Amino acid sequence: MTVKDLPLVIKTLRAGYKRFKTPYVTEVAAEARRDPFKVLVSCIISLRTQDETTRQASGRLFKLAATPKALANLSIKEIEQAVYPAGFYRRKAGTLKEIGRKIEEAYGGSVPDTIEELLRFKGVGRKTANLVVTMGYNKLGICVDTHVHRIMNRWGFVETPAPDETEAALRETLPKRYWLEINDLLVAYGQNLCKPISPLCSVCKIAAYCKKVGVVRSR
């Protein structure tokens, strides 16, 4: 796949996206009117956790703490009970409490709006930082999770060994008009069609543009 193929590919992905369930972090950004704090917290909870579990755990936690100050004032035990059974919930509870404290004490209660500042927080990597910047502040960024990394390499659009390298490559090659939506489109696409093992190539409407790099078996 090349840059010249992107307009048709993105158009097809947008049409297909309407049939798929919206990723939870995207729902949070829309429902909370781009509340960066809720986007950040949901992102932390979502790591190594299924979307429905993230939805329920985030909802429980936001009922207890809808602001950084309120989160910092919760006990570790209270946060653990709220986010369970999210993956690594005990570790995440400590991370979330510290994030709430740091936002309140070092940033006056406002989540930073730059990737560089967000990366200063324990537990925040480039994927989460980009999501907060794009979904929380509607600023340019490219969020690369496992779906974006896998699919972009499967297409042959990039040749990179890890998500951070994929982000760097996409910042050089992907037109900026696609930056904000690429994660949503490819997460939905990856969860429903372009799966890690045995992707559904027979019903994929952009299969003709895909080099199928690394695909051993498909359906």
Sequence and secondary structure as in RCSB ss.txt:
>XXXX:A:sequence
MTVKDLPLVIKTLRAGYKRFKTPYVTEVAAEARRDPFKVLVSCIISLRTQDETTRQASGRLFKLAATPKALANLS
IKEIEQAVYPAGFYRRKAGTLKEIGRKIEEAYGGSVPDTIEELLRFKGVGRKTANLVVTMGYNKLGICVDTHVHR
IMNRWGFVETPAPDETEAALRETLPKRYWLEINDLLVAYGQNLCKPISPLCSVCKIAAYCKKVGVVRSR
>XXXX:A:secstr
  GGGHHHHHHHHHHHHTTS   HHHHHHHHTTS HHHHHHHHHHHTTS HHHHHHHHHHHHHH SSHHHHHHS 
HHHHHHHHTTSTTHHHHHHHHHHHHHHHHHHSTT    SHHHHTTSTT  HHHHHHIIIIIH        HHHHH
HHHHHTS   SSHHHHHHHHHHHS GGGHHHHHHHHHHHHHHTS SSS  GGG TTGGG   TT     
